[in-house]
Amino acid sequence: MAQKYSSPPNDTGDPFLESLHSLKPSEVAAWRPQNRTGKVVGILIRWGALLLCLVVLAASLVSITESLVDYQAADTYYDDLANLFGDLYDGSSNPFGPVALAYKSNPSGLTPEFGVENSGDIDKPPEEEGGSSVNSEMMLQIRAKLGALKAQNSDLLGWITIPDTRIDYPVAHTVDNEYYLNHSFDRNYLRAGTIFADYRNQKNLSLNRNTVIYGHNMMSGAMFSCISDFFNRNYFNENRYIYIYTEAGIYVYKTFSIRKIKVNKDVSYITTYFANDEDYVAFLNKQKKDSAVKVDDITLTAESKIITLSTCTNAHNDNERYSLQAVLVDIQK
């Protein structure tokens, strides 16, 4: 005969075990012990992330401070050099102003002599021994000031200026395109560097078909930063002339092209050697055709001599450059 139980099969007689059978699933979940290890790890991760953010913020503040100090040092240094070279636009106190003003106030398309206009064709560069003439006293003063700069650094090529812009700097020239990226004109380390000509060019500007000149696009607005302003048609038209003061004379250039270039696709804009006249003319026509601002007052030929001012766009991938190009229209001697 089968044995009969006086209580359900799960009745063990143990009060603790019997209480487990009476618990609901929701009550079991409520009493589940917490994972204290995971909680500690989460806290550590949050504090670690906060600490990392603070470190990055501190490093950024240090970098920004260093940049501002460098920018200020560069501005002060080059302002002092400009004072040595002279205020280029004040014709009452030095010889340089009237040359710039003669072009600035001459919308007729003719090449002005010093202080006056003549009937020269601005599209035709002068011969190396030709060009308009400034008085001998003026040229002596120019050479004396350039000589003072050259005594500081024999790499001096000349002094470049575009009136009514911040471009007003000495131009260096050495055996590579690296040194002056982060060295001042007196050859000390300086993040802003120095305006410099491509090492493939000659110091004698008359011997170069394309004189390429590099400068940083500084966030402070210094060096070649204002080149981006030339994409504005009005700004371009109001600032057509670029001057380079050299011991051989004052080279006067007139702008004809402003471009933004992707250097991983095309670096031909800094070409300095051309196999023949046909290649050179094709190069010139492409630069003019691709300009963001079109001009119709410049004719480019195999005899043309140009300058190319090149600077970065400050794009994060460092793949873009601004190019401002101008053709030689006169040499004041």
Order of alpha helices (4+ residues) and beta strands (2+ residues): alpha-alpha-alpha-alpha-beta-beta-alpha-beta-beta-beta-beta-alpha-beta-beta-alpha-beta-beta
